[in-house]
Amino acid sequence: MTSRTTNLLAATAAVAGIAAATTTHSAERIPDNQTVQNVVLVHGAFADGSGWRGVYDELTARGYRVSIVQNPLTSLADDVAATKRILDRQDGPAVLVGHSWGGTVITEAGTHSNVTGLVYVSALSPDAGETTAQQYEGYQTPPEFVIETTADGFGFVSPDRFKIGFANDTMDADAAFMRDSQVPINMSAFATKLEHAAWRSKPSWAVIATDDKAFDQRMLQAMAKRIGATITEVAASHAVFMTQPKVVADVIDEAARKGSVEAR
């Protein structure tokens, strides 16, 4: 698929309420007869579903029905089950969206019959038989991103490095709230092999944050190209799902509209 680049400045707001307040809802509403009107959003590690509020507001203003998964982050199987539970509740076809670790989750869960397309937001996309950890091989994670692991095997982003590593385009107060409310992930999940790779049978899109300090930029580009994703680049941190809600919503809207055309 072709690659396109969106040159936009990163928004300064990070928390959901501020992101929602700055959203313009400039895009037109979807037609009543559009086939794909459902969107399911899956968060990644160190965050929860509330970070999607800006994207949620953008999409619901356009007429989409949006559901948000709350991943337990206790294992890949648990997160996939949580996602499939929400997919089962959809009343029709849906676009499945994942941020960061959520990309691994949608890769496994996206074979669900309700899913018409996948959107990876600065996200991981392993193949069947691969682990998430394997995606990092040959790449260098930026030094700004540091994970501290607890005695029972759960990882937190280092508090001292959280803003610069996870959310460098947010206000200090917003980054502090995200830092202090982060949800740890069971680090063993990164060593779990996937059984399915939905991107092999479903069309994919990728939003790549060009100021992301959680991933090597070469890694993000390589993953997106390997899965044949339509790529949108935006100047943003790893918290792109919060700080650039309109850009992310525009890509989801494109995936839904194209899925609707193909479903006819």
Phi, psi and omega in degrees: 000159182283155179252139177226155185239129175255119181261097180229147176284146179292139177286153180272341182277140180239317183293156188302317182297319180290320178299320180293322183292333183269355181287137184265342182052046186279341183285152181286156178290151180286151178292150183299332183266010178296133185292314183263107181238003182250143177226135176241125184253132183237119181280169179257200179285155174070009181219179172223183187295340182296339178295344180276003189304317180297318177294318177304312181297319178300312186287319180293329177294336179271354177106004180281152170263118189243131176240145183238125179278139172253097181289135174288337181061028179266336175190163175298317181300319181293320180290322177295319179297319179297322180289316179295329178299321178285320178298324178298335183272355180288144181266012179179190181298151185218152168269132181254127188236135178225141175251132173057241176304331177302337176295320175298318182297314181288335176296319179281316185279342188289356174285353178307141186297338180281348186272125178256338181198160184237137175237121180258118183253100189041058193234159178277149181212072179294166174262166175300136181088353178257159171259164175295321181301327180297336182293339182274349184296128180089000181237161182244113176295132181306144182296343180291339185259112184233126178254132175254129184255133181280170182298332180265013170091014178259143183253139172239148168288134181308126181304322181291339184247004189300309184298310184291329183271329186247323191218055187285356178252024180245164175292152182304317182294323180291317178297323179296319178296316178298318179300316186276351178246012184296149180256121182286156178245144173291113188296340178295341180299330181291344180261005181275129178283139177281147176266335183224156174227096186299333181294346177286340180236352181239141177296147186229150175232152179224130171257120181249120177277117188284349175251020180293124180255005177271338182230150167295129181300325178297324179293315178301315181294317182295318179297315182296320180289324181297324182272002178072030184284149167282122191257134171238124177259144179213140178288106182195165176275187176298338178276029182305328181295340178259321188272344179231058185298325182291318179299313180296316180297323179299319180292318177298318178300317178299316180297320180292317181294318179292323177297326179292320179296317182290337181280347182285000000 
